[in-house]
């Protein structure tokens, strides 16, 4: 019984981390549609351009268009990480 009590107390610190992870997951879930729209725009339209112009398209044009349409989206997405 002592070992079980020790285990429960040692996992008590994980509650905060789990709560933060749940909040972050809920936020990411609400922005998933916008993030995927940005990723699709990147794959469809940005391929032939250099890094600087692609970055401008993503951070200014595509991101701002999503915001103006009321689509929740993360500001700086990593397209490669998102699509993996």
C-alpha positions as CSV (number, residue, x, y, z in Angstrom):
1,X,0.0,0.0,0.0
2,X,2.9,2.3,0.7
3,X,4.3,1.8,-2.8
4,X,0.9,2.6,-4.3
5,X,0.7,5.8,-2.2
6,X,4.2,6.8,-3.3
7,X,3.2,6.3,-7.0
8,X,0.1,8.3,-6.7
9,X,2.0,11.2,-5.0
10,X,4.8,11.1,-7.6
11,X,2.3,11.3,-10.4
12,X,0.5,14.3,-8.8
13,X,3.0,16.6,-10.4
14,X,2.1,15.3,-13.8
15,X,-1.4,16.7,-13.4
16,X,-0.2,20.3,-14.3
17,X,1.6,19.1,-17.4
18,X,-1.4,17.0,-18.5
19,X,-3.7,20.0,-18.0
20,X,-1.4,22.2,-20.0
21,X,-1.2,19.6,-22.8
22,X,-5.0,19.3,-22.9
23,X,-5.4,23.1,-23.2
24,X,-2.7,23.2,-26.0
25,X,-4.4,20.3,-27.8
26,X,-7.8,22.0,-27.6
27,X,-6.3,25.2,-29.1
28,X,-4.5,23.3,-31.8
29,X,-7.8,21.4,-32.6
30,X,-9.7,24.7,-33.1
31,X,-7.0,26.0,-35.5
32,X,-6.5,22.7,-37.4
33,X,-8.7,23.8,-40.4
34,X,-6.8,27.1,-40.8
35,X,-3.4,25.4,-40.4
36,X,-4.3,22.8,-43.1
37,X,-5.6,25.6,-45.4
38,X,-2.2,27.3,-45.0
39,X,-0.3,24.1,-45.6
40,X,-2.4,23.4,-48.8
41,X,-1.8,26.9,-50.0
42,X,1.9,26.5,-49.4
43,X,2.1,23.2,-51.3
44,X,-0.1,24.4,-54.1
45,X,1.3,27.9,-54.7
46,X,4.7,28.4,-53.1
47,X,6.8,25.7,-54.7
48,X,8.5,27.6,-57.4
49,X,9.4,30.7,-55.3
50,X,12.4,31.4,-53.2
51,X,12.5,31.2,-49.4
52,X,12.0,34.9,-48.8
53,X,8.9,35.1,-51.0
54,X,7.4,31.9,-49.7
55,X,7.8,33.3,-46.1
56,X,6.1,36.5,-47.1
57,X,3.2,34.6,-48.7
58,X,2.8,32.5,-45.6
59,X,3.1,35.2,-43.0
60,X,1.4,38.1,-44.7
61,X,-0.8,37.0,-47.5
62,X,-2.2,33.6,-46.6
63,X,-2.2,34.1,-42.8
64,X,-3.8,37.5,-43.0
65,X,-6.5,36.2,-45.5
66,X,-7.4,33.5,-43.0
67,X,-7.7,36.0,-40.2
68,X,-9.8,38.4,-42.3
69,X,-12.1,35.5,-43.1
70,X,-12.4,34.6,-39.4
71,X,-10.6,31.3,-39.8
72,X,-8.7,30.4,-36.6
73,X,-5.0,29.7,-37.6
74,X,-1.6,29.5,-35.9
75,X,0.6,32.4,-36.7
76,X,3.8,30.5,-37.6
77,X,3.2,27.0,-38.7
78,X,5.9,24.6,-39.8
79,X,4.4,23.1,-42.9
80,X,6.8,20.2,-43.0
81,X,6.1,19.3,-39.3
82,X,2.3,19.7,-39.9
83,X,2.2,17.4,-42.9
84,X,4.4,14.7,-41.3
